[in-house]
Amino acid sequence: MRRPLVIGHRGAPGYRPEHSRSSYDLALEMGVDAVEPDVVLSKDGVLVVRHENEISGTTDVAARPEFADRRTTNEVDGVALTGWFTEDFTWDELATLRCRERLAEVRPTSATFDDRQPVLRLRDVLDLVRDASLAQGREIGVVLEIKHATFMASLGFDLAAIVHDELRAAGWAAGEWPLIVESFESGILFALQDRGLPARYVYLLEAAGKPFDLVAARGDDAPTYASIAAPSGLDALVGRVDGISVDKRMLLTPDRLGRATDRSHIIADAHARDLEVFTWTCRPENPFLLKEFRRPGGKAAFGDYEAEWALLRDGANGEGGVDGVFVDHADLGVDFFRDGLTSSDRGPSS
């Protein structure tokens, strides 16, 4: 495995609407080590590639009069959301929708590709990655993020069975192709392990809050994400998962002025237990950087992202950096994290 593994986060959404065909094609052409599809479910149990099951911000569904009556309010992971949800549509209906840029104010160029490309299934992405691997003569992996497993179970879906069956049908369940499975809920990871799915398993951790599957099972006694990232929490993960994937703010630990500090020991603590550490999401635009790395030019302008990324690559405490990074701009991620290139190396035309 390359270190750090450079993962195209939903493809290359810095340039194309996330989870669209062109977003994945571009990431693969730019040389990422893996791509990351998020999956939710349709009404008829098809694994659909969307960041969330509420899709008004990433598709044209709100502009489709034939689906106006599908707008509803659902409680997802304990939060009431109003919009259009994948589980209220069959796959044939979802296939008529078109992708839209979720962050149009920050990425107006990507928004010019709105309404051109259909929503994808997991199977479509798996086939794209396999074809690119063969065409380029290199192994390219899939980092599969499973969304809202407990919520989907409440609707009667056996998500572990659906995911395993789909991977097997697509030829990704025999260990032949690089596969990482990740989720903010450990229960779905353990369920897939019990089914014998050969993969590396990564537990996603937010900077705040608690895993919803554990909240559903334990109520107020559920551990926080922060406690899971602490040494005693990591002890409990040894032998259960291969690594953790954390919000980059948990590693940069900004102070009240938005400056990175060296207070985090997550990387060293995890590595001491032979657990990998991934982080998300590396984006160059000002709104996504710590305050000290932002520069003039507004929301769409790039800040001093290389200075922030260097802290993740090298580690703030001399303990070494992360094992994997999720990037929105695939070319910048490959250049910086894998090839060691900076903007000065690429020149003014980059």
C-alpha positions as CSV (number, residue, x, y, z in Angstrom):
1,M,0.0,0.0,0.0
2,R,1.2,3.5,-0.8
3,R,1.5,5.8,2.2
4,P,-0.4,7.9,2.4
5,L,-3.1,6.3,0.3
6,V,-4.6,9.1,-1.8
7,I,-8.4,8.6,-2.1
8,G,-10.6,10.4,-4.5
9,H,-13.4,11.6,-2.2
10,R,-16.6,10.9,-4.1
11,G,-14.4,11.0,-7.3
12,A,-13.0,14.4,-8.0
13,P,-15.7,16.8,-6.7
14,G,-13.4,19.8,-6.7
15,Y,-14.0,19.8,-10.5
16,R,-17.3,17.9,-11.2
17,P,-20.5,17.2,-9.2
18,E,-19.7,14.6,-6.6
19,H,-20.5,11.0,-7.3
20,S,-21.1,11.7,-11.0
21,R,-19.6,9.6,-13.8
22,S,-17.3,12.4,-14.8
23,S,-16.2,13.0,-11.2
24,Y,-15.0,9.3,-11.0
25,D,-13.5,9.3,-14.5
26,L,-11.5,12.4,-13.7
27,A,-10.2,11.0,-10.4
28,L,-9.1,7.8,-12.0
29,E,-7.4,9.6,-14.8
30,M,-5.6,11.8,-12.3
31,G,-4.0,8.8,-10.7
32,V,-5.7,8.3,-7.3
33,D,-4.9,5.1,-5.4
34,A,-8.6,4.6,-4.7
35,V,-12.0,6.3,-4.9
36,E,-14.7,6.6,-2.3
37,P,-18.3,6.0,-3.1
38,D,-21.0,6.6,-0.4
39,V,-23.9,4.2,-0.6
40,V,-27.6,4.5,0.5
41,L,-30.6,2.5,-0.6
42,S,-33.5,2.8,-3.0
43,K,-37.0,1.7,-2.1
44,D,-36.3,-1.6,-4.0
45,G,-33.0,-2.2,-2.3
46,V,-30.5,-1.0,-4.9
47,L,-27.3,0.5,-3.6
48,V,-27.2,4.1,-4.8
49,V,-24.1,6.3,-4.8
50,R,-25.1,9.5,-2.9
51,H,-23.5,11.4,-0.1
52,E,-26.8,11.2,1.9
53,N,-30.2,9.6,1.4
54,E,-31.7,13.1,1.3
55,I,-30.9,14.2,-2.3
56,S,-32.4,17.6,-2.9
57,G,-28.9,19.3,-2.7
58,T,-27.1,16.9,-5.1
59,T,-29.8,16.1,-7.8
60,D,-32.5,17.9,-9.7
61,V,-35.3,16.1,-7.8
62,A,-36.7,19.4,-6.3
63,A,-37.2,20.7,-9.9
64,R,-39.1,17.6,-11.1
65,P,-42.9,18.2,-10.8
66,E,-43.6,14.5,-11.0
67,F,-41.8,14.0,-7.7
68,A,-43.2,17.0,-5.9
69,D,-45.4,14.8,-3.7
70,R,-42.4,12.8,-2.5
71,R,-41.1,15.7,-0.4
72,T,-41.4,14.7,3.3
73,T,-39.8,14.9,6.7
74,N,-37.9,11.9,8.1
75,E,-35.9,11.4,11.2
76,V,-32.6,10.1,10.1
77,D,-30.1,9.2,12.9
78,G,-32.1,11.1,15.4
79,V,-32.3,14.3,13.3
80,A,-35.5,15.5,11.5
81,L,-34.8,16.3,7.9
82,T,-37.1,17.6,5.2
83,G,-36.6,16.8,1.6
84,W,-36.5,13.9,-0.9
85,F,-35.1,10.6,0.3
86,T,-33.7,7.7,-1.8
87,E,-35.7,5.1,0.1
88,D,-38.9,6.7,-1.2
89,F,-37.9,6.1,-4.9
90,T,-37.4,2.9,-6.9
91,W,-34.1,2.7,-8.7
92,D,-35.8,3.2,-12.1
93,E,-37.1,6.5,-10.7
94,L,-33.7,7.6,-9.3
95,A,-32.0,6.7,-12.6
96,T,-34.0,9.6,-14.2
97,L,-32.5,12.2,-11.9
98,R,-29.4,14.2,-12.8
99,C,-26.5,15.2,-10.6
100,R,-25.9,18.7,-9.3
101,E,-23.0,20.4,-7.6
102,R,-23.6,20.6,-3.8
103,L,-21.3,23.5,-3.2
104,A,-22.1,25.8,-6.1
105,E,-21.0,29.0,-4.3
106,V,-17.6,27.6,-3.7
107,R,-17.3,25.6,-6.9
108,P,-19.1,27.4,-9.7
109,T,-17.1,25.7,-12.4
110,S,-18.3,22.3,-11.3
111,A,-21.8,23.7,-11.2
112,T,-21.6,24.2,-15.0
113,F,-21.9,20.4,-15.3
114,D,-25.3,20.3,-13.4
115,D,-28.1,18.3,-14.9
116,R,-26.0,16.5,-17.4
117,Q,-25.2,13.1,-15.7
118,P,-27.4,10.5,-14.1
119,V,-27.2,9.1,-10.6
120,L,-25.0,6.0,-10.3
121,R,-25.3,2.7,-8.6
122,L,-22.5,1.1,-6.6
123,R,-22.2,-1.5,-9.4
124,D,-21.5,1.3,-11.9
125,V,-18.6,2.6,-9.8
126,L,-17.2,-0.8,-9.2
127,D,-17.2,-1.5,-12.9
128,L,-15.6,1.9,-13.6
129,V,-12.7,1.2,-11.2
130,R,-12.1,-2.3,-12.5
131,D,-12.0,-1.1,-16.1
132,A,-9.6,1.8,-15.2
133,S,-7.4,-0.6,-13.3
134,L,-7.1,-2.9,-16.3
135,A,-6.7,0.0,-18.8
136,Q,-4.0,1.7,-16.7
137,G,-2.2,-1.5,-15.6
138,R,-2.3,-0.7,-11.9
139,E,-4.4,-1.7,-8.9
140,I,-7.0,1.0,-8.0
141,G,-9.0,0.4,-4.9
142,V,-12.5,1.2,-3.6
143,V,-13.2,2.7,-0.2
144,L,-16.8,1.9,0.3
145,E,-18.6,4.1,2.9
146,I,-21.9,2.7,4.1
147,K,-24.4,5.3,5.3
148,H,-27.2,5.2,7.9
149,A,-27.1,1.4,8.6
150,T,-29.3,1.6,11.7
151,F,-31.8,3.8,10.0
152,M,-32.0,1.5,7.0
153,A,-32.4,-1.5,9.3
154,S,-35.4,0.3,10.9
155,L,-37.0,0.3,7.4
156,G,-36.5,-3.5,7.1
157,F,-33.4,-3.7,5.1
158,D,-30.6,-6.2,5.8
159,L,-27.9,-3.8,4.7
160,A,-25.0,-6.2,5.4
161,A,-26.6,-8.9,3.2
162,I,-27.3,-6.4,0.4
163,V,-23.8,-5.0,0.4
164,H,-22.2,-8.4,0.5
165,D,-24.4,-9.8,-2.3
166,E,-23.7,-6.8,-4.5
167,L,-20.0,-7.0,-4.0
168,R,-20.0,-10.7,-4.7
169,A,-22.1,-10.2,-7.9
170,A,-19.7,-7.5,-9.1
171,G,-16.6,-9.6,-8.4
172,W,-15.4,-7.5,-5.5
173,A,-16.0,-10.0,-2.6
174,A,-13.2,-12.5,-3.2
175,G,-10.2,-10.3,-2.3
176,E,-9.1,-9.9,-5.9
177,W,-9.5,-6.1,-5.9
178,P,-8.4,-3.7,-3.2
179,L,-11.4,-3.0,-0.9
180,I,-11.8,-0.9,2.2
181,V,-15.1,-0.7,4.0
182,E,-15.9,2.2,6.3
183,S,-18.8,3.5,8.3
184,F,-19.6,5.8,11.2
185,E,-21.4,2.8,12.7
186,S,-19.2,-0.2,13.8
187,G,-22.2,-2.6,13.8
188,I,-22.3,-2.8,10.0
189,L,-18.6,-3.3,9.8
190,F,-18.8,-6.2,12.2
191,A,-21.8,-7.7,10.3
192,L,-19.8,-7.7,7.1
193,Q,-16.8,-9.3,8.9
194,D,-19.2,-12.0,10.1
195,R,-20.2,-12.7,6.5
196,G,-16.5,-13.2,5.7
197,L,-16.1,-10.3,3.3
198,P,-12.3,-9.9,2.7
199,A,-11.6,-6.2,3.1
200,R,-9.8,-3.7,5.4
201,Y,-12.2,-2.2,7.8
202,V,-12.0,1.4,8.9
203,Y,-14.1,3.1,11.6
204,L,-15.1,6.6,10.8
205,L,-15.0,9.1,13.7
206,E,-16.6,12.6,13.8
207,A,-15.1,15.4,15.8
208,A,-18.2,15.6,18.0
209,G,-21.2,13.4,18.8
210,K,-21.8,9.7,19.2
211,P,-22.2,6.8,16.8
212,F,-25.9,6.4,16.1
213,D,-26.0,2.6,16.2
214,L,-24.5,2.8,19.8
215,V,-27.0,5.5,20.8
216,A,-29.8,3.3,19.5
217,A,-28.5,0.4,21.6
218,R,-27.3,2.1,24.7
219,G,-28.9,5.5,24.9
220,D,-27.0,8.0,27.1
221,D,-24.4,5.4,27.9
222,A,-23.2,5.3,24.3
223,P,-19.5,6.4,24.0
224,T,-18.6,9.6,22.2
225,Y,-16.5,9.6,19.1
226,A,-13.8,11.5,21.0
227,S,-13.7,8.7,23.6
228,I,-13.3,6.1,20.9
229,A,-10.3,8.0,19.6
230,A,-8.7,8.1,23.1
231,P,-6.2,5.4,24.1
232,S,-8.8,3.2,26.0
233,G,-11.2,3.5,23.1
234,L,-8.5,2.5,20.6
235,D,-7.7,-0.5,22.8
236,A,-11.2,-1.8,22.3
237,L,-10.8,-1.6,18.5
238,V,-7.7,-3.7,18.3
239,G,-8.5,-6.9,16.5
240,R,-11.9,-5.6,15.4
241,V,-11.0,-3.0,12.7
242,D,-7.9,-2.2,10.7
243,G,-7.9,1.5,11.3
244,I,-9.8,4.7,12.0
245,S,-10.7,7.7,9.8
246,V,-11.0,11.0,11.6
247,D,-12.1,14.6,10.8
248,K,-8.8,16.4,10.1
249,R,-9.7,18.9,12.9
250,M,-9.1,16.1,15.4
251,L,-5.5,15.9,14.2
252,L,-4.9,19.6,13.7
253,T,-6.6,20.5,17.1
254,P,-7.0,24.3,16.3
255,D,-6.8,26.8,19.1
256,R,-9.4,29.6,19.6
257,L,-7.7,31.7,16.9
258,G,-7.9,28.8,14.3
259,R,-4.2,27.9,14.5
260,A,-3.1,24.3,14.4
261,T,-1.5,23.0,17.6
262,D,0.4,19.8,18.5
263,R,-2.1,18.6,21.1
264,S,-3.3,15.6,19.2
265,H,-1.7,12.2,19.9
266,I,-4.3,10.2,17.8
267,I,-1.8,9.1,15.1
268,A,0.8,8.0,17.6
269,D,-1.8,6.2,19.8
270,A,-3.3,4.4,16.9
271,H,0.0,3.4,15.3
272,A,1.2,2.1,18.7
273,R,-1.8,-0.3,18.4
274,D,-1.1,-1.2,14.7
275,L,-4.2,0.8,13.7
276,E,-4.1,2.9,10.5
277,V,-5.2,6.5,10.5
278,F,-7.0,8.1,7.6
279,T,-8.3,11.7,7.6
280,W,-10.9,13.7,5.8
281,T,-11.4,15.9,3.9
282,C,-8.4,17.7,2.3
283,R,-9.8,20.6,0.3
284,P,-7.8,23.7,-0.9
285,E,-10.6,26.3,-0.8
286,N,-10.6,28.9,2.0
287,P,-13.8,27.8,3.9
288,F,-12.4,24.3,4.5
289,L,-9.0,25.4,5.9
290,L,-8.1,26.4,9.4
291,K,-8.2,30.2,9.8
292,E,-4.4,30.6,9.8
293,F,-4.2,29.0,6.3
294,R,-6.9,31.1,4.6
295,R,-5.9,33.8,2.1
296,P,-7.7,36.7,0.4
297,G,-10.0,36.1,-2.6
298,G,-13.2,34.8,-1.1
299,K,-14.8,31.4,-0.7
300,A,-13.7,29.9,-4.0
301,A,-10.1,31.0,-3.7
302,F,-7.4,28.6,-2.6
303,G,-5.7,29.2,0.7
304,D,-2.3,28.0,1.8
305,Y,-3.6,24.4,1.7
306,E,-0.1,22.9,1.3
307,A,0.9,24.2,4.7
308,E,-2.1,22.6,6.3
309,W,-1.7,19.3,4.3
310,A,1.9,19.1,5.3
311,L,0.9,18.8,9.0
312,L,-1.3,15.8,8.1
313,R,1.4,14.2,5.9
314,D,4.2,14.6,8.3
315,G,2.5,14.6,11.7
316,A,2.5,17.5,14.1
317,N,4.3,15.7,16.9
318,G,7.1,14.0,15.0
319,E,5.2,10.7,15.2
320,G,4.7,10.4,11.4
321,G,1.7,11.3,9.4
322,V,-1.6,9.7,8.3
323,D,-1.9,6.5,6.3
324,G,-4.6,7.7,4.0
325,V,-6.2,11.1,2.9
326,F,-9.5,11.9,1.3
327,V,-9.1,14.6,-1.3
328,D,-11.6,16.5,-3.4
329,H,-9.0,17.8,-6.0
330,A,-7.5,14.5,-7.1
331,D,-4.6,16.0,-9.0
332,L,-3.5,18.2,-6.1
333,G,-3.8,15.3,-3.7
334,V,-1.7,13.0,-5.9
335,D,0.9,15.7,-6.5
336,F,1.3,16.7,-2.9
337,F,0.8,13.5,-0.9
338,R,2.2,10.9,-3.2
339,D,4.7,12.7,-5.5
340,G,5.8,15.4,-3.1
341,L,5.1,18.2,-5.6
342,T,3.9,21.7,-4.5
343,S,2.3,24.5,-6.5
344,S,5.8,26.0,-7.1
345,D,6.8,22.8,-8.8
346,R,3.8,22.8,-11.0
347,G,4.3,26.4,-12.0
348,P,1.9,29.3,-12.5
349,S,-0.2,27.6,-15.2
350,S,-1.3,24.8,-12.8
